[in-house]
Amino acid sequence: MTDFILVRHGETEWHAENRYAGLTDVALTGRGEEQAAALADWAATARLDAVWCSPLSRARRTAAPAAAACGLSPHVDERLYEVDFGRGEGLTKAEMRRRFPDELAAFLADPVGHHLPGGEDPRAAALRAADCLADIARAHPDGRVLIVAHSTLVRVLLCHLLGIPLADYRRVFPQLLNGALTELRLRDGQAALLRLNAPATPAPLSTPLR
């Protein structure tokens, strides 16, 4: 049994305008840095065995303080990159509607069957992320592992592992809060969602974690 704590990186400079940030390396805001610090405070009491993160700086800068608080070095894995949004990269939804209205309408109706033009198929993204978690679970069969990654990647991963149709990822998981904790347990190839969007609050030392 391996428990994963999945965390979306801290707030970025594109957050306020709700711009789609896939593979673009967008910096954290001051609030994002504060969220990383809060995650580190939580991590200090979380009894983590490992910390993994996406290569993008917003994820690495969020993961680094948490790893340091545990005396760990974060592992960076390319399978934890955000989904590539193709022509939607860096745009707001209103800007996409002006540039490619038909493709955006199809995406909003079915984000998997009609993913953003030029972007990555969410099914492929879910598979690479699940492959990464399977490897980590083999390395930490009784472990508790922090993963710092990205909103869309985590949502399609949750759907994939929980048996929810991927096309419903925007409806079932409409929002993943920056710096919040989503906990998933993998046991014998089966997944269970333990909590979603929980605040990163340090646990009392006497609180059992498993």
Secondary structure, 3 states (H helix, E strand, C coil): CEEEEEEECCCECCCCCCCCCCCCCCCECHHHHHHHHHHHHHHCCCCCCEEEECCCHHHHHHHHHHHHHHCCCCEECHHHCCCCCHHHCCCCHHHHHHHCHHHHHHHHHCCCCCCCCCCCCHHHHHHHHHHHHHHHHHHCCCCEEEEEECHHHHHHHHHHHHCCCHHHHHHHCCCCCECCEEEEEEECCEEEEEEEEECCCCCCCCCCCC
